[in-house]
C-alpha cells in the first residue's frame, strides 16, 4: 500500500512539473487530479495559488472559442482571451469549467460541474451554471457541521473502519 502511495505521489509531482513547463504558475501543496490536457491554450495566463485541489474532469480555458464564429461571419481576427487566477486554499469540484478573465478568491469552494465565468470573492462557496455565490465559507461550515467527520488525518484503514462502523449501525 505504501508503494502505491509513493508511485501516485511521484506521478503527481511529474504532472505538476509538466504543467509548470507548459507555463502554468502553480503554488505549493497543490493537487491537480484533472488531466494535463484539460488546461487549454494560453497556459501562461493561468495562475494557481498554494493549497489548491482541482478535481478530475475540470477544464481551465483562458480563451473564448466563440470568436471562431465572429471571425468567420465578420471576417475579423478577434480573440477574447483573459487571465485565470485561482487563489490560495481553493477546492474546485469535479467537472468544473473555468473560463478567461476570472479570479477565484482564496478560501473558496467551487461546487461540482460549475461553470465559472465571473470572479468569485474570497471565502465563498460558488455553484451552478453559470456559477454563483450561494454562501460564505463560514456559513457552509455552520450548515454542515453536523455532517462533518473528523477523519481527514486517519489512515485509510482507520477511515474504513470508522465509516463501516458508522454506516453499519444505521437503522
C-alpha positions in Angstrom: 0.0 0.0 0.0 2.8 2.4 0.8 4.5 1.7 -2.5 1.3 2.6 -4.3 1.2 5.9 -2.4 4.8 6.6 -3.3 4.2 5.9 -7.0 1.0 8.0 -7.0 2.9 10.9 -5.4 5.7 10.6 -7.9 3.2 10.6 -10.8 1.5 13.7 -9.4 4.8 15.6 -9.0 5.6 14.8 -12.6 2.2 16.1 -13.7 2.8 19.4 -11.8 6.3 19.7 -13.4 4.8 19.2 -16.9 2.1 21.8 -16.2 4.7 24.3 -15.0 6.8 23.6 -18.1 3.7 24.5 -20.2 3.8 27.9 -18.4 1.2 27.5 -15.7 2.2 29.1 -12.4 1.4 26.6 -9.6 2.0 27.2 -5.9 3.0 24.7 -3.3 0.9 21.8 -1.9 -1.5 21.6 -4.9 -3.3 18.5 -6.0 -4.4 18.5 -9.6 -6.4 15.5 -10.4 -7.7 16.6 -13.8 -5.9 15.5 -17.0 -2.9 17.7 -18.2 -4.8 18.3 -21.4 -7.6 20.0 -19.5 -5.6 23.2 -19.5 -6.4 24.7 -22.8 -4.3 27.1 -24.9 -2.5 30.0 -23.3 -1.4 28.1 -20.2 0.9 31.1 -19.4 -2.2 33.0 -18.4 -3.2 30.6 -15.6 -2.0 31.1 -12.0 -2.8 28.6 -9.2 -2.1 29.6 -5.6 -1.0 27.4 -2.7 -3.0 24.5 -1.3 -5.4 24.2 -4.2 -7.2 20.9 -5.1 -8.6 20.7 -8.6 -10.8 17.6 -9.0 -11.0 15.3 -12.0 -12.5 16.3 -15.4 -12.1 20.0 -14.9 -11.5 22.3 -17.8 -9.5 25.5 -17.4 -9.5 27.7 -20.5 -8.3 31.3 -20.9 -9.9 31.9 -24.3 -13.5 32.2 -25.6 -13.9 29.9 -28.6 -17.0 31.9 -29.8 -14.6 34.2 -31.7 -14.4 31.4 -34.3 -17.9 32.2 -35.4 -17.4 36.0 -35.1 -14.2 35.9 -37.1 -15.8 33.8 -39.9 -19.0 35.9 -40.0 -17.4 39.3 -39.8 -14.1 38.4 -41.4 -12.2 39.7 -38.4 -9.2 38.3 -36.4 -10.6 38.7 -32.9 -9.5 36.8 -29.9 -11.2 37.0 -26.5 -8.6 35.8 -24.0 -8.1 36.6 -20.3 -6.1 35.6 -17.3 -7.3 33.0 -14.8 -6.2 33.4 -11.2 -7.0 30.8 -8.6 -6.2 32.0 -5.0 -4.9 30.0 -2.1 -6.7 27.2 -0.3 -9.3 26.6 -3.0 -11.3 23.5 -3.9 -12.6 23.1 -7.4 -15.2 20.4 -7.7 -15.4 17.6 -10.2 -16.2 18.6 -13.8 -16.0 22.3 -13.3 -15.1 24.6 -16.2 -13.3 27.9 -15.6 -13.0 30.5 -18.4 -10.8 33.6 -19.0 -10.9 36.9 -17.2 -11.8 35.2 -13.9 -10.3 35.4 -10.4 -11.3 32.8 -7.8 -10.6 34.2 -4.4 -8.8 32.4 -1.6 -10.5 30.1 0.8 -13.3 29.3 -1.7 -15.2 26.2 -2.7 -16.4 25.7 -6.3 -19.1 23.0 -6.5 -19.0 20.1 -8.9 -19.9 20.8 -12.6 -19.9 24.5 -12.1 -19.2 26.9 -15.0 -17.2 29.8 -13.7 -17.3 32.9 -16.0 -17.2 35.7 -13.3 -15.0 36.5 -10.3 -15.6 34.6 -7.1 -14.8 36.6 -3.9 -12.6 35.3 -1.1 -14.2 33.0 1.4 -17.1 32.0 -0.9 -19.0 28.9 -1.9 -20.0 29.1 -5.5 -22.0 26.6 -7.6 -24.0 26.2 -10.8 -24.0 27.0 -14.5 -23.3 29.8 -14.6 -21.7 29.7 -11.2 -23.0 32.0 -8.5 -22.1 32.5 -4.8 -24.5 30.7 -2.5 -22.9 31.4 0.8 -19.7 32.2 2.7 -17.4 29.5 3.7 -18.3 30.3 7.3 -22.0 29.7 6.5 -21.1 26.5 4.8 -19.3 25.2 7.8 -22.2 26.2 10.1 -24.8 24.5 7.8 -22.7 21.3 7.6 -21.0 20.9 10.9 -23.3 18.0 11.9 -22.3 16.2 8.7 -18.5 16.5 9.2 -16.5 13.6 10.4 -13.0 14.1 11.9 -11.4 11.5 9.7 -9.1 13.6 7.4 -5.9 12.6 9.1 -6.8 8.9 9.7 -5.0 6.2 7.8 -7.1 4.6 5.0 -7.6 1.5 7.3 -8.8 3.7 10.3 -11.1 5.6 8.0 -12.6 2.5 6.5 -13.2 1.0 10.0 -14.8 4.3 11.2 -17.2 4.6 8.3 -18.1 0.9 8.3 -19.0 1.2 12.0 -20.9 4.4 11.4 -22.9 3.2 8.5 -23.4 -0.4 9.6 -25.3 0.8 12.7 -27.8 3.0 10.8 -31.4 2.0 11.4 
